[in-house]
């Protein structure tokens, strides 16, 4: 496995896991409040959301990085012109 693919998959794993844990916890809390079965429901939501988040991050991260670079170049260019 190439280093860039290993990096991309590791990044995708970590980012999607962190975002899924946070968002599933937040949405579960908003919808249900702190019930006795909160952790079980949070875990259930996480296990369903994480695979989709992983695929989304791995597939979309390169596009988002390119879009960000494009937007920042436009912003930086317009900032330089106005000064």
N, CA, C and O atoms as a Tinker XYZ file with bonds, in Angstrom:
   332  protein
     1  N      0.856000   -1.177000    0.000000    73     2
     2  CA     0.000000    0.000000    0.000000    64     1     3
     3  C      0.900000    1.238000    0.000000    63     2     4     5
     4  O      1.849000    1.338000    0.777000    81     3
     5  N      0.579000    2.165000   -0.883000    73     3     6
     6  CA     1.417000    3.362000   -0.989000    64     5     7
     7  C      1.240000    4.245000    0.246000    63     6     8     9
     8  O      0.187000    4.217000    0.884000    81     7
     9  N      2.268000    5.028000    0.585000    73     7    10
    10  CA     2.152000    5.932000    1.741000    64     9    11
    11  C      0.994000    6.916000    1.605000    63    10    12    13
    12  O      0.336000    7.225000    2.599000    81    11
    13  N      0.729000    7.418000    0.391000    73    11    14
    14  CA    -0.357000    8.390000    0.238000    64    13    15
    15  C     -1.722000    7.729000    0.456000    63    14    16    17
    16  O     -2.619000    8.348000    1.029000    81    15
    17  N     -1.889000    6.491000    0.010000    73    15    18
    18  CA    -3.145000    5.784000    0.249000    64    17    19
    19  C     -3.298000    5.455000    1.730000    63    18    20    21
    20  O     -4.385000    5.577000    2.294000    81    19
    21  N     -2.199000    5.036000    2.351000    73    19    22
    22  CA    -2.244000    4.748000    3.786000    64    21    23
    23  C     -2.600000    6.015000    4.573000    63    22    24    25
    24  O     -3.380000    5.961000    5.523000    81    23
    25  N     -2.030000    7.142000    4.176000    73    23    26
    26  CA    -2.345000    8.427000    4.818000    64    25    27
    27  C     -3.823000    8.766000    4.635000    63    26    28    29
    28  O     -4.506000    9.135000    5.590000    81    27
    29  N     -4.305000    8.639000    3.408000    73    27    30
    30  CA    -5.697000    8.983000    3.099000    64    29    31
    31  C     -6.677000    8.112000    3.880000    63    30    32    33
    32  O     -7.671000    8.621000    4.399000    81    31
    33  N     -6.416000    6.814000    3.972000    73    31    34
    34  CA    -7.300000    5.916000    4.710000    64    33    35
    35  C     -7.233000    6.168000    6.218000    63    34    36    37
    36  O     -8.253000    6.120000    6.905000    81    35
    37  N     -6.035000    6.435000    6.726000    73    35    38
    38  CA    -5.899000    6.731000    8.160000    64    37    39
    39  C     -6.595000    8.044000    8.499000    63    38    40    41
    40  O     -7.306000    8.131000    9.500000    81    39
    41  N     -6.394000    9.056000    7.676000    73    39    42
    42  CA    -7.072000   10.332000    7.868000    64    41    43
    43  C     -8.587000   10.135000    7.831000    63    42    44    45
    44  O     -9.309000   10.653000    8.683000    81    43
    45  N     -9.057000    9.386000    6.844000    73    43    46
    46  CA   -10.486000    9.120000    6.718000    64    45    47
    47  C    -11.043000    8.389000    7.927000    63    46    48    49
    48  O    -12.133000    8.703000    8.404000    81    47
    49  N    -10.290000    7.412000    8.420000    73    47    50
    50  CA   -10.715000    6.657000    9.597000    64    49    51
    51  C    -10.846000    7.574000   10.808000    63    50    52    53
    52  O    -11.870000    7.568000   11.491000    81    51
    53  N     -9.808000    8.357000   11.068000    73    51    54
    54  CA    -9.810000    9.230000   12.252000    64    53    55
    55  C    -10.853000   10.346000   12.143000    63    54    56    57
    56  O    -11.606000   10.583000   13.087000    81    55
    57  N    -10.900000   11.025000   11.007000    73    55    58
    58  CA   -11.838000   12.131000   10.850000    64    57    59
    59  C    -13.279000   11.643000   10.916000    63    58    60    61
    60  O    -14.109000   12.256000   11.587000    81    59
    61  N    -13.581000   10.556000   10.235000    73    59    62
    62  CA   -14.953000   10.064000   10.240000    64    61    63
    63  C    -15.351000    9.533000   11.613000    63    62    64    65
    64  O    -16.496000    9.702000   12.033000    81    63
    65  N    -14.423000    8.899000   12.313000    73    63    66
    66  CA   -14.729000    8.401000   13.661000    64    65    67
    67  C    -15.009000    9.564000   14.612000    63    66    68    69
    68  O    -15.984000    9.531000   15.362000    81    67
    69  N    -14.169000   10.578000   14.582000    73    67    70
    70  CA   -14.353000   11.732000   15.467000    64    69    71
    71  C    -15.663000   12.446000   15.154000    63    70    72    73
    72  O    -16.436000   12.752000   16.062000    81    71
    73  N    -15.915000   12.710000   13.889000    73    71    74
    74  CA   -17.141000   13.412000   13.512000    64    73    75
    75  C    -18.382000   12.578000   13.829000    63    74    76    77
    76  O    -19.392000   13.124000   14.273000    81    75
    77  N    -18.320000   11.284000   13.611000    73    75    78
    78  CA   -19.472000   10.427000   13.908000    64    77    79
    79  C    -19.752000   10.369000   15.399000    63    78    80    81
    80  O    -20.907000   10.441000   15.818000    81    79
    81  N    -18.709000   10.240000   16.202000    73    79    82
    82  CA   -18.899000   10.219000   17.656000    64    81    83
    83  C    -19.545000   11.525000   18.121000    63    82    84    85
    84  O    -20.514000   11.510000   18.879000    81    83
    85  N    -19.001000   12.651000   17.661000    73    83    86
    86  CA   -19.525000   13.946000   18.091000    64    85    87
    87  C    -20.952000   14.192000   17.599000    63    86    88    89
    88  O    -21.826000   14.570000   18.380000    81    87
    89  N    -21.180000   13.978000   16.316000    73    87    90
    90  CA   -22.495000   14.289000   15.754000    64    89    91
    91  C    -23.568000   13.316000   16.238000    63    90    92    93
    92  O    -24.691000   13.733000   16.521000    81    91
    93  N    -23.245000   12.037000   16.336000    73    91    94
    94  CA   -24.235000   11.077000   16.840000    64    93    95
    95  C    -24.577000   11.374000   18.296000    63    94    96    97
    96  O    -25.738000   11.290000   18.696000    81    95
    97  N    -23.576000   11.718000   19.076000    73    95    98
    98  CA   -23.837000   12.083000   20.468000    64    97    99
    99  C    -24.697000   13.321000   20.567000    63    98   100   101
   100  O    -25.640000   13.360000   21.356000    81    99
   101  N    -24.387000   14.328000   19.783000    73    99   102
   102  CA   -25.135000   15.587000   19.813000    64   101   103
   103  C    -26.591000   15.380000   19.374000    63   102   104   105
   104  O    -27.516000   15.828000   20.052000    81   103
   105  N    -26.788000   14.703000   18.245000    73   103   106
   106  CA   -28.140000   14.506000   17.727000    64   105   107
   107  C    -28.944000   13.578000   18.639000    63   106   108   109
   108  O    -30.135000   13.805000   18.854000    81   107
   109  N    -28.309000   12.543000   19.173000    73   107   110
   110  CA   -29.006000   11.660000   20.109000    64   109   111
   111  C    -29.432000   12.438000   21.342000    63   110   112   113
   112  O    -30.556000   12.276000   21.819000    81   111
   113  N    -28.558000   13.273000   21.860000    73   111   114
   114  CA   -28.894000   14.086000   23.036000    64   113   115
   115  C    -30.024000   15.070000   22.724000    63   114   116   117
   116  O    -30.943000   15.237000   23.526000    81   115
   117  N    -29.954000   15.726000   21.550000    73   115   118
   118  CA   -31.016000   16.668000   21.181000    64   117   119
   119  C    -32.368000   15.971000   21.048000    63   118   120   121
   120  O    -33.390000   16.505000   21.479000    81   119
   121  N    -32.372000   14.794000   20.459000    73   119   122
   122  CA   -33.627000   14.084000   20.211000    64   121   123
   123  C    -34.188000   13.399000   21.451000    63   122   124   125
   124  O    -35.404000   13.359000   21.639000    81   123
   125  N    -33.311000   12.860000   22.300000    73   123   126
   126  CA   -33.786000   12.029000   23.404000    64   125   127
   127  C    -33.496000   12.590000   24.785000    63   126   128   129
   128  O    -34.154000   12.212000   25.755000    81   127
   129  N    -32.533000   13.473000   24.890000    73   127   130
   130  CA   -32.094000   13.924000   26.204000    64   129   131
   131  C    -31.228000   12.850000   26.859000    63   130   132   133
   132  O    -30.894000   11.839000   26.241000    81   131
   133  N    -30.878000   13.085000   28.102000    73   131   134
   134  CA   -30.030000   12.123000   28.822000    64   133   135
   135  C    -30.912000   11.068000   29.493000    63   134   136   137
   136  O    -31.312000   11.210000   30.649000    81   135
   137  N    -31.196000   10.029000   28.751000    73   135   138
   138  CA   -32.002000    8.926000   29.256000    64   137   139
   139  C    -31.080000    7.840000   29.781000    63   138   140   141
   140  O    -29.880000    7.858000   29.509000    81   139
   141  N    -31.627000    6.899000   30.527000    73   139   142
   142  CA   -30.785000    5.806000   31.034000    64   141   143
   143  C    -30.112000    4.992000   29.926000    63   142   144   145
   144  O    -29.026000    4.449000   30.131000    81   143
   145  N    -30.747000    4.905000   28.759000    73   143   146
   146  CA   -30.169000    4.128000   27.654000    64   145   147
   147  C    -29.442000    5.016000   26.637000    63   146   148   149
   148  O    -29.239000    4.612000   25.492000    81   147
   149  N    -29.054000    6.219000   27.054000    73   147   150
   150  CA   -28.410000    7.172000   26.145000    64   149   151
   151  C    -27.160000    6.583000   25.493000    63   150   152   153
   152  O    -27.011000    6.655000   24.273000    81   151
   153  N    -26.268000    6.007000   26.282000    73   151   154
   154  CA   -25.009000    5.486000   25.714000    64   153   155
   155  C    -25.259000    4.359000   24.719000    63   154   156   157
   156  O    -24.582000    4.281000   23.694000    81   155
   157  N    -26.210000    3.497000   25.004000    73   155   158
   158  CA   -26.526000    2.401000   24.077000    64   157   159
   159  C    -27.071000    2.957000   22.763000    63   158   160   161
   160  O    -26.715000    2.479000   21.686000    81   159
   161  N    -27.930000    3.963000   22.856000    73   159   162
   162  CA   -28.489000    4.569000   21.644000    64   161   163
   163  C    -27.418000    5.348000   20.875000    63   162   164   165
   164  O    -27.400000    5.335000   19.645000    81   163
   165  N    -26.534000    6.019000   21.599000    73   163   166
   166  CA   -25.438000    6.745000   20.965000    64   165   167
   167  C    -24.539000    5.765000   20.206000    63   166   168   169
   168  O    -24.179000    6.007000   19.054000    81   167
   169  N    -24.184000    4.670000   20.854000    73   167   170
   170  CA   -23.339000    3.663000   20.205000    64   169   171
   171  C    -24.034000    3.081000   18.978000    63   170   172   173
   172  O    -23.402000    2.895000   17.939000    81   171
   173  N    -25.308000    2.799000   19.090000    73   171   174
   174  CA   -26.073000    2.266000   17.961000    64   173   175
   175  C    -26.039000    3.253000   16.785000    63   174   176   177
   176  O    -25.801000    2.855000   15.645000    81   175
   177  N    -26.276000    4.524000   17.064000    73   175   178
   178  CA   -26.242000    5.544000   16.012000    64   177   179
   179  C    -24.843000    5.661000   15.406000    63   178   180   181
   180  O    -24.700000    5.780000   14.189000    81   179
   181  N    -23.814000    5.627000   16.253000    73   179   182
   182  CA   -22.437000    5.727000   15.766000    64   181   183
   183  C    -22.094000    4.568000   14.831000    63   182   184   185
   184  O    -21.516000    4.773000   13.765000    81   183
   185  N    -22.452000    3.355000   15.235000    73   183   186
   186  CA   -22.116000    2.188000   14.421000    64   185   187
   187  C    -22.821000    2.202000   13.073000    63   186   188   189
   188  O    -22.324000    1.617000   12.111000    81   187
   189  N    -23.945000    2.846000   12.992000    73   187   190
   190  CA   -24.649000    2.978000   11.709000    64   189   191
   191  C    -24.096000    4.138000   10.881000    63   190   192   193
   192  O    -24.047000    4.050000    9.654000    81   191
   193  N    -23.685000    5.204000   11.526000    73   191   194
   194  CA   -23.233000    6.400000   10.807000    64   193   195
   195  C    -21.776000    6.315000   10.369000    63   194   196   197
   196  O    -21.422000    6.836000    9.311000    81   195
   197  N    -20.930000    5.669000   11.158000    73   195   198
   198  CA   -19.501000    5.706000   10.871000    64   197   199
   199  C    -19.117000    5.162000    9.499000    63   198   200   201
   200  O    -18.311000    5.793000    8.815000    81   199
   201  N    -19.655000    4.018000    9.062000    73   199   202
   202  CA   -19.237000    3.556000    7.721000    64   201   203
   203  C    -19.551000    4.552000    6.615000    63   202   204   205
   204  O    -18.738000    4.746000    5.711000    81   203
   205  N    -20.716000    5.184000    6.672000    73   203   206
   206  CA   -21.064000    6.180000    5.653000    64   205   207
   207  C    -20.147000    7.392000    5.749000    63   206   208   209
   208  O    -19.727000    7.942000    4.731000    81   207
   209  N    -19.837000    7.804000    6.969000    73   207   210
   210  CA   -18.935000    8.943000    7.160000    64   209   211
   211  C    -17.539000    8.614000    6.633000    63   210   212   213
   212  O    -16.897000    9.463000    6.014000    81   211
   213  N    -17.071000    7.406000    6.869000    73   211   214
   214  CA   -15.745000    6.996000    6.403000    64   213   215
   215  C    -15.667000    7.068000    4.876000    63   214   216   217
   216  O    -14.726000    7.633000    4.319000    81   215
   217  N    -16.660000    6.493000    4.214000    73   215   218
   218  CA   -16.677000    6.513000    2.749000    64   217   219
   219  C    -16.740000    7.959000    2.245000    63   218   220   221
   220  O    -16.031000    8.328000    1.309000    81   219
   221  N    -17.587000    8.765000    2.871000    73   219   222
   222  CA   -17.717000   10.163000    2.450000    64   221   223
   223  C    -16.397000   10.918000    2.602000    63   222   224   225
   224  O    -15.997000   11.654000    1.700000    81   223
   225  N    -15.725000   10.741000    3.730000    73   223   226
   226  CA   -14.458000   11.450000    3.959000    64   225   227
   227  C    -13.404000   10.992000    2.960000    63   226   228   229
   228  O    -12.709000   11.821000    2.373000    81   227
   229  N    -13.276000    9.688000    2.759000    73   227   230
   230  CA   -12.244000    9.184000    1.849000    64   229   231
   231  C    -12.502000    9.650000    0.419000    63   230   232   233
   232  O    -11.570000   10.002000   -0.304000    81   231
   233  N    -13.771000    9.651000    0.016000    73   231   234
   234  CA   -14.073000   10.039000   -1.362000    64   233   235
   235  C    -14.107000   11.550000   -1.566000    63   234   236   237
   236  O    -13.712000   12.036000   -2.626000    81   235
   237  N    -14.573000   12.300000   -0.570000    73   235   238
   238  CA   -14.779000   13.731000   -0.750000    64   237   239
   239  C    -13.642000   14.612000   -0.261000    63   238   240   241
   240  O    -13.545000   15.764000   -0.683000    81   239
   241  N    -12.784000   14.116000    0.610000    73   239   242
   242  CA   -11.702000   14.944000    1.159000    64   241   243
   243  C    -10.823000   15.559000    0.071000    63   242   244   245
   244  O    -10.509000   16.746000    0.159000    81   243
   245  N    -10.410000   14.801000   -0.954000    73   243   246
   246  CA    -9.573000   15.440000   -1.990000    64   245   247
   247  C    -10.297000   16.589000   -2.689000    63   246   248   249
   248  O     -9.690000   17.627000   -2.953000    81   247
   249  N    -11.568000   16.423000   -2.988000    73   247   250
   250  CA   -12.337000   17.485000   -3.632000    64   249   251
   251  C    -12.466000   18.695000   -2.709000    63   250   252   253
   252  O    -12.313000   19.832000   -3.156000    81   251
   253  N    -12.744000   18.462000   -1.442000    73   251   254
   254  CA   -12.893000   19.570000   -0.483000    64   253   255
   255  C    -11.567000   20.313000   -0.333000    63   254   256   257
   256  O    -11.554000   21.540000   -0.244000    81   255
   257  N    -10.459000   19.584000   -0.303000    73   255   258
   258  CA    -9.148000   20.229000   -0.207000    64   257   259
   259  C     -8.888000   21.093000   -1.440000    63   258   260   261
   260  O     -8.388000   22.212000   -1.318000    81   259
   261  N     -9.220000   20.585000   -2.619000    73   259   262
   262  CA    -9.033000   21.375000   -3.841000    64   261   263
   263  C     -9.939000   22.598000   -3.856000    63   262   264   265
   264  O     -9.508000   23.688000   -4.230000    81   263
   265  N    -11.190000   22.421000   -3.452000    73   263   266
   266  CA   -12.123000   23.546000   -3.411000    64   265   267
   267  C    -11.640000   24.607000   -2.426000    63   266   268   269
   268  O    -11.739000   25.804000   -2.697000    81   267
   269  N    -11.124000   24.170000   -1.293000    73   267   270
   270  CA   -10.600000   25.104000   -0.293000    64   269   271
   271  C     -9.417000   25.879000   -0.856000    63   270   272   273
   272  O     -9.339000   27.098000   -0.704000    81   271
   273  N     -8.502000   25.177000   -1.502000    73   271   274
   274  CA    -7.353000   25.853000   -2.107000    64   273   275
   275  C     -7.812000   26.858000   -3.163000    63   274   276   277
   276  O     -7.278000   27.964000   -3.250000    81   275
   277  N     -8.789000   26.474000   -3.950000    73   275   278
   278  CA    -9.306000   27.382000   -4.981000    64   277   279
   279  C     -9.932000   28.622000   -4.342000    63   278   280   281
   280  O     -9.665000   29.746000   -4.767000    81   279
   281  N    -10.756000   28.416000   -3.328000    73   279   282
   282  CA   -11.396000   29.552000   -2.664000    64   281   283
   283  C    -10.386000   30.477000   -2.004000    63   282   284   285
   284  O    -10.525000   31.699000   -2.066000    81   283
   285  N     -9.382000   29.907000   -1.381000    73   283   286
   286  CA    -8.381000   30.735000   -0.723000    64   285   287
   287  C     -7.526000   31.484000   -1.726000    63   286   288   289
   288  O     -7.140000   32.624000   -1.469000    81   287
   289  N     -7.222000   30.879000   -2.854000    73   287   290
   290  CA    -6.472000   31.593000   -3.892000    64   289   291
   291  C     -7.272000   32.780000   -4.399000    63   290   292   293
   292  O     -6.718000   33.860000   -4.606000    81   291
   293  N     -8.577000   32.590000   -4.601000    73   291   294
   294  CA    -9.425000   33.687000   -5.065000    64   293   295
   295  C     -9.457000   34.782000   -4.007000    63   294   296   297
   296  O     -9.327000   35.963000   -4.329000    81   295
   297  N     -9.629000   34.399000   -2.755000    73   295   298
   298  CA    -9.656000   35.365000   -1.668000    64   297   299
   299  C     -8.336000   36.103000   -1.554000    63   298   300   301
   300  O     -8.315000   37.327000   -1.427000    81   299
   301  N     -7.243000   35.373000   -1.599000    73   299   302
   302  CA    -5.933000   36.004000   -1.477000    64   301   303
   303  C     -5.682000   36.936000   -2.668000    63   302   304   305
   304  O     -5.129000   38.023000   -2.500000    81   303
   305  N     -6.077000   36.522000   -3.840000    73   303   306
   306  CA    -5.865000   37.358000   -5.019000    64   305   307
   307  C     -6.680000   38.646000   -4.925000    63   306   308   309
   308  O     -6.171000   39.722000   -5.241000    81   307
   309  N     -7.945000   38.549000   -4.492000    73   307   310
   310  CA    -8.755000   39.761000   -4.395000    64   309   311
   311  C     -8.260000   40.662000   -3.263000    63   310   312   313
   312  O     -8.392000   41.883000   -3.353000    81   311
   313  N     -7.703000   40.096000   -2.219000    73   311   314
   314  CA    -7.162000   40.885000   -1.124000    64   313   315
   315  C     -5.914000   41.637000   -1.587000    63   314   316   317
   316  O     -5.718000   42.797000   -1.225000    81   315
   317  N     -5.082000   40.990000   -2.371000    73   315   318
   318  CA    -3.862000   41.649000   -2.864000    64   317   319
   319  C     -4.193000   42.790000   -3.818000    63   318   320   321
   320  O     -3.533000   43.829000   -3.798000    81   319
   321  N     -5.227000   42.598000   -4.666000    73   319   322
   322  CA    -5.592000   43.639000   -5.625000    64   321   323
   323  C     -6.116000   44.890000   -4.940000    63   322   324   325
   324  O     -5.873000   46.006000   -5.400000    81   323
   325  N     -6.840000   44.701000   -3.834000    73   323   326
   326  CA    -7.443000   45.854000   -3.165000    64   325   327
   327  C     -6.454000   46.602000   -2.275000    63   326   328   329
   328  O     -6.764000   47.703000   -1.819000    81   327
   329  N     -5.276000   46.041000   -2.014000    73   327   330
   330  CA    -4.318000   46.761000   -1.148000    64   329   331
   331  C     -3.321000   47.562000   -1.934000    63   330   332
   332  O     -2.458000   48.216000   -1.351000    81   331
